[in-house]
Amino acid sequence: MPIDEGLNGDMEYIAIETQTLENATESDKKAVLEYFKKYDVKIMDESFETLKAKGMVKDLNSLDGLLLRIVKVDKISDNEIIIECSKFRSGLGAVGVKCVLKKENDKWIVSSSQLTWIS
């Protein structure tokens, strides 16, 4: 994940909160989880709360992995969407990102991305 790669260091897992993908089908959610397998770490469908319940949150708000969360999705057209998302490692290690995704040859690609906040 190229944005703020420092957050990726020694990550043991990537947790993706798919419940925030409001109009996504189970197949869509599975495709999202499959996409991140390329990082060769455990991929989980979890929220911060479920990670905490499983004892995976240390020092009140620190993770050994990353938590990815989709905050907002705006459909511009059938071939273009804008997503706002966050990448969380700890209270002092997190970023917000706005990405434009375009569909080309039946695949979604990131056409542009920018940081919207950093902690």
N, C-alpha and C positions, 0 to 999 in steps of 0.2 A: 504494500500500500504506500504509494509514493508521497502522500501528503503527511508531513511531520513524521518521517521515518524513524526518528529517535524514539517514538512511542513503541515501535515494533521490537526493540531490542530484548532478547531473551524471553520473548512471549511464549507461554506454554500452550495457549489456546486462543481462539477467536470465538467470542460469544456474540451472536447476532440476535437482536430482539425482533423476531419476525412478526410478532403480534401488532407492531406499529404499521405493518404493511396492510392497510385497511381493505383495499380492493383486490389484494393478491389471492390467487387460488393456492391450494396446498401444493400444486405442481410448481407454481411460481416460487413459493417459499423454498421448496426443495432445490430448485435451480439456483437460488441465491446461495444456499448453504453449500451446494456442490461447487460453485464458482470459487469459493475461498479455500477449497482443499489444496489449491496450488501452493499455498504457503507452508505445507507440510507440518501443520500443528493440528491439534484436536479442534474440530468445529462443532459448536453447540448452539442450539436455539434456546437462549436464556435471556432474562432481563437482569438488571442490577439486583432487584429484590430476590429473584430465584437464586442468583449466585450467592447472595448473602445468606439465604436460608440453607444453602449447601455448605456453608463455611468457607467459601472461596473469596471472600472480601477480607482483606487484612488491614489492620490499623484504621478501622472505620470506613475507609474509602479507597483502598489500594488493591489492584488486581495483579496477578501473575500473567495475565493475558490482556486481551483487548475486548472492549464491549462496543459494538457498532450498533447504532440506533438511527432509524429513519424518522425524522421529525415531521417532515412535510413533503408531499408530492404534488406538483402542479403539472397537469397534462396540458401541453401547448397544442399538440396535434397527435395523430396516431403514431407519428414517427419521431416525436420529440417530447421529453419531459424534463422538468427541473426538480431535483430533489435537494432537500436540506437534511443533513445528517450529522452525527457526532461520532467521534472516535475517542473513547475514554480508557485511560490506564489508571489514573488517580485524580484526586482533587486538584493537583498541581500539574497534571499531565493529561490534557484533553484538548481537543480542537473541534470546532464546528466548520462544516464545509458545505458549500453550495455547488452542485454539479449539474451541468447540462448533459443529458444523455440523448443520443440520436440513434435511430434504428437504421442500420445499413446492412443489406443482404440478410435480413431476418435476424440480425444480432444487434444488441444494444452496445454502443460504445460511448465512452466518456469523451465528449467533444470539448468541454472546458470545465475547470474546477477552480474554486478560490476559497481561501480561508475566510470565515465570517467572524470567528472569535477564537481565542486561545487562552488557556489557563496554565 
